[in-house]
């Protein structure tokens, strides 16, 4: 609710009482989510309808002149009354859209006619993962599983086709629905939306700004489960090793230039060093070249070309048997983490708490860093050369441009598998 409505009685005669803030900008547009049915899906006494699809929603029929409803929403964990409203008839919905242990109470005059505390056990629940990006889906899905187990509920999860193929055989407890498939929402008791909400200053969609808790753990906070870091289970195209020689995998491409290792000699010298140790170096990016305008990034010289639009299960199988993976803050790093492969992550635009923990994080504190996790700047997904503090200056992308090859080597030398060559 809006601050001025918390712990106060709000009188309204309009057909809808809501306290939503204008904070709709997210990494996933609101249009990417399925809206719940107009009327709540659950039936109560006296014509009351209610559900917890994108917040607590209540609809009450119009009463004769002289009679009125009183609707109260409480948080059973905190003991706070978060909203109370008197109305002739119509709809009430909470402004907070993440999981809250709501208690709903409805009166007609002074007579209480309905009390209900949210109870997800055995109920149908819809969780939406709207974006098709690899890293976000891998980061968030373990918390969907934790949510299902915590509440013993029947979870349906909308997800991209590649991620569905990666998870479906490993999670029979969750019904996975491709985003393009139609979804009948008439039976869902509750629903929640995964996303990165960049200007959600009033914490309408998330209880805490994701930049403070990390890309993956924001899902735990939205779903109200413990923020315990755990990689998801994933499918592999084969359970046997396909390459006999010692090898490592690298991923050099990403969606925005600030995510790249911008040292112009970095990958070239690192690949040469890894090969001198006796490794094959497999570049497993989807694209051999990626960029915009005059800025392009290419597969490093000397790396074996394993690029291409290959099923994720095949990528996972390569990663599973690699001695380690060297890459960026990008989807392939999350896939390597899920495969149990040691991950050497080179990143400066994100703070280390943004991604999963790896003891092989490469981060230079002597440079500008962590702009992604700075709420004072707003990430622009449409600007390939986004660098909010130093764009157009000699300091642009210094967070990774000043990451030296020797620095990366020193981190790699800590990996136990390296000593086995």
N, C-alpha and C positions, 0 to 999 in steps of 0.2 A: 504494500500500500504506500501511498505518498506519506511523507513524514507527518503532515498535518492531519492525517486520518488515522494514524496508529494510536490505539488505546483511547479513541474517542468515538462517540456515536455520530454517524453521518446520516442525515435525513435526505431522502431523494424520492421523487415521484416519477422519474424518467424510466424508460424501459430497460436501461442498462446502467449499472453502477460499476465503474472500473477506475483503477488508479494507475494505469500504465504510464510509464515515462517514455519519452521519445528517444529510445536508444536502440535503433534498429540496425545499425551498421555492424555487420559481422563478417568473418571470413567467408561465411556462407550466407548469401542473400536470404531474407525471409521467404522469398518465393521458392526457395529450394526445399522448404519444409511442407509437409502435408498438414493442412489445417484440420482441426477436429470438426466433427459435426456441429452444426449451429446449436442444436439443443444437446445438453448433457445426456450421456448414454444410460445412466442408471436411474431406476425408478424408486421413489420413496413414497411415504404416505401423503395424503392431502394434495396429490398432484405435483409433489416436489420431484424435480429431476436434478441430478448432481453427478459429477465425476471429477477426476483429477487429471484431465487431459490438457496439458499446457497450463498448469495452475489449477487451483480449486475453483470449480464452476458450479453455480447453483441457479436453477430457474424455478420460480414459484408462480402459480396462476394468479390472475387478478382477483382480489377480494371485493365483496360488496362495499359500498360507501360506508365509512365509519369503522372499518376493520383494516388492519395492516399487519404486515409481516415484520419480524425482527430477525435479521440474519447475523450470526456471529461466526467468525473464523478465528481459531486459536492455534497456536503452536504447542503441541503437547510436550515437546522436549524442553522448551524455554519457559512454558507457562504463560506466555504473553498472549493477550487478545490482540490480534494484528488488524482486525477489521470488524466493524459492527455497523449495520445499516438498517434503517426502517424504510419500507417501501410498500406501495399498494400491490404491486405485482411486477414481474420482470426478471431480470437476470443480474446476478452478482458474480464477479470473478476476481480472484486474487491477482495482484500485479506481479507477484513473485512466481516465476515459472519453473524453478528447479525443485528438487524433492524437498518437501517440508512435511513433517508428521502432523498433518492438519486434523483438527477436530471441527466439525460442522454442527452448529446448533440453529434450529429454526423455531420461532414462536409465532403464534397467531395471538396478537394481544399479549396477555400475560401467560397464556397456555403454551407450554413447550410441546411441540408435535413431532420433532425429529431430532435425534442426536446420532452422529456417525463419526467415528474415528477411522482415518485411512488405514486399511488393512489389505496389503497386496497379496497375501498368501492365497494361491489358487486363482488369482485374478489374471485377466488378459491385460498386458502392458505393452505399449509401443515405444521403442527407443529409436530415434532417427539419427543416423550418421549421414548427413547430406552430401558431404564432399567426397570426391573420388580419389583424393590424394592418398598416396601410400602411407606416408608417415602418420598422418592424423588417425587413420583407421586402425593401424596397428597399435598406436599409442592408447586409443580410447577403448578398444574392444575388451581387454581384460577386465575393465571395470563394469562393462555390461554383464559379463559372466559373473562377476562378484555380486552385482545387484540381483541377478536371478537367484543365485544361491542364498543370499542373505534373506530374501523375502519368500523364497519357494513359490515364485509366481511363474506364469506362462508368458515368456518374453518373445515378442516379434521384433526384429531389428532390420530396418531398411539400410542397405549398404550397397556399394558399387559391385559390379559383376566380378572384377578381378579379386576383390577382397572376399566376396562370398565363396569363390573357389578355394581360396586360401584357408578359410576358417570352417566351412560347413561340415566337413567330415570329422572335425575335432570337437565340435560343440553341438552334439545332438540335443542338448537341453535348451537351445535357442533356435527359433525359427528365423532363418535369414531370408529376406525379401529383397530382390534387386530393385534399385530405385525406380526403374522404368515400369515395374509391375504395378497394376492397380491394387489398392488396399481398401478393403471394406473396414471402416473404422467404427461401425455402429456398436461393436461389442467391447471396445477397449475401456477398461475401468480407469486407466491412467496412461499418460504419455509424457515423454521427456525428449529434449532436443540437445544433441551434442553440437558444440560450436566454439569458436573463438570470438568472443564479443568484445570488440576493441574499444567502443565508446559507451559501454554499459556502466556509466558512472554511478548509477543508483543500484547496481547489482540486481537487476530485474531477472536476467537470464542465468546468472551465475552468482553463487554466494560470496565469492571472492574473485578479484580480477585475476585472470589466468596468468598474467605476466608475473605475478608474485608466487604462484604455486607450480608453474611448469605446464608445458603443452599437454602432457599426458595426465597429470594429476588433476587438472581442471575437470576432467570427466568424473573423477571420484567425488569431487565436491558437488557437481551438478546432480549426481545420482544419490548422494548421501551415503556413500560406502567408504570404508577406510582407505586412505590414500597410500596404500602399500604398493610399491613398485614390483610388478611381476610381468614378464614377457608373455605374450599369448602363445598358445599352441598353434602350429601351422602345418599345412600339408606339404609334402615333398614329392617331386616327380619320381624320384627313386631313392631307395634307402641304402644304395651302395655307392661307393666312391667311383667316379667316372674318369678322373685324371690321376695317373700314377705318380707323376713327379710332384715334388713339393710346390705348392702354389699359394699365392695370396690374391685376394680380389680388391679392386679399387673402384671407386665411383667418383668421377670428377665433375659431373654435370649437376645443375640444380635449376630452380625456376627463376631465380633472381641473382644478379651479379654479386650482391653483397654476401650471398651464401657460398660463393666460390673461394677456393684458395687462390688469392690474387697475386701471389708471388710469381712473377713471370717465368722463373726457372724451377719453381718448386716441383711440379710433377715430373718434369724431364729428368732432374737430378735424382729424385727419389726412386723413380722406376729403374734408372741405371744402377743405383746402389742396391736395390732389392735383387736385381738380376745378378749382380756380382756376388751376392750371398748364395746363389744357386736356386732362386725362386723363379717360377713362371709368374708373370704379373698379368692377371686377367682383368680387363676393363669391362665391367658388366652393366654399364649405363644403357638406357634405352636408345639414346641418340649418340652418334659418333661426333656430331657437332651441334652446338646449341647456342643461341644468342639472339640479338636484335640489332638492326641497323648496322653500325660499323663494329660492334662488339660481339665477337664470336669465340667460343671455346671448343677445343678439339681433343680427341683422344690423344693421350701422350705418346710420343714416339717411343717405340720399344715395347709398348704394352700389347699383349695378345688381344685381338678384337673379338670380344664376346658381346658386343652391343646388338641391339635389335629389340623388336617388340615381342619379347619372349614371355611365356606364362610365368607368373610369380613363383609357382612351385618349382620350376626349373632353376630360377635364380636362387631360390632357397636351398636347393640341393647343392649347387656350386658353393654357396656360402657355408653350408654345414661342414664341408670337408676342407675348407680353406684354413690355413694356419692362423690367419687374421684378415681383417678387412680395414682398409684405409679409405676414409671418405669425409663427407661434409655433414652439416646438419640438414639431412635430407632423408627421403623415404628409404633408400637402400641401407642407410645406417640402422634404421628401425627394423628392417627386415633381417639384417645381420644379427642384431640383438636378439630377435625372436628365434633365430636359428642357433643361438648359443655360441656364436663366433666372437672372439675378442674384437672389439671395435676401437680403432684409432680414429677419433673424431676431431677434425680441424674446423674450428668455428670461432668467430669473434663477435658476430652481430647478435648472437644469442648468449645469454649468461649460462654458465654450466648447469644451473638447476633447471633450465628449460627442457632439457632432454633427459633420458634415462641416465643413470650413473654408469660411467665407464672409468676404470682406473687409467685409461689411456687417452684422456682428453688433452688436446693441444690447444692452449689458450694463452694469449700474450697480454698480460696486465699492463704493459708499458704503452699500450696504444689505446686509442678510443675504442670502446667496446660496449656490447650489451644494449644497443639501441632498440632492438626488438622488444626487450623487457622494460623499456622506459615508457611509462604512461604519458609522458609529456610529448612524445612524438607519435605520429600515427602512420603505421605501415601502409604504403601505397602499392597495392597488388598490380597496378597497371603501369608502374614505373620500373622497368627492368634495371635501371641504373640507380635505384633508390639508395641514397646515403644521406640521412636526414641532417647530419651535423656538418658534413664536409663535402657535399657534392659540388663538383666543379672546381675543387681546389686540389693542391698537391697531396692533401691528406685523405682524399677519397679512397675508401676501402682499405685504409691502413690496418684495420683490425686483423685482416688475414694477409695483406700484402707484406707485412713485417713479420709474419711467421716464417722463420728460417727453416731450411732443410735440415740443418743440424739439430734444431729443436725437435722436429718430427722424428728424426733418427733416434734421438735420445729417449723419446717416449716408446718407440717401437722396440728398442733394446731391452725394455723392461718386460716384454711379453715372454713367458716361459717357453712357448713353442719355438721361439727364435733360436734358443740354445740347442735345439735338437738337430739342427742341420749339420 
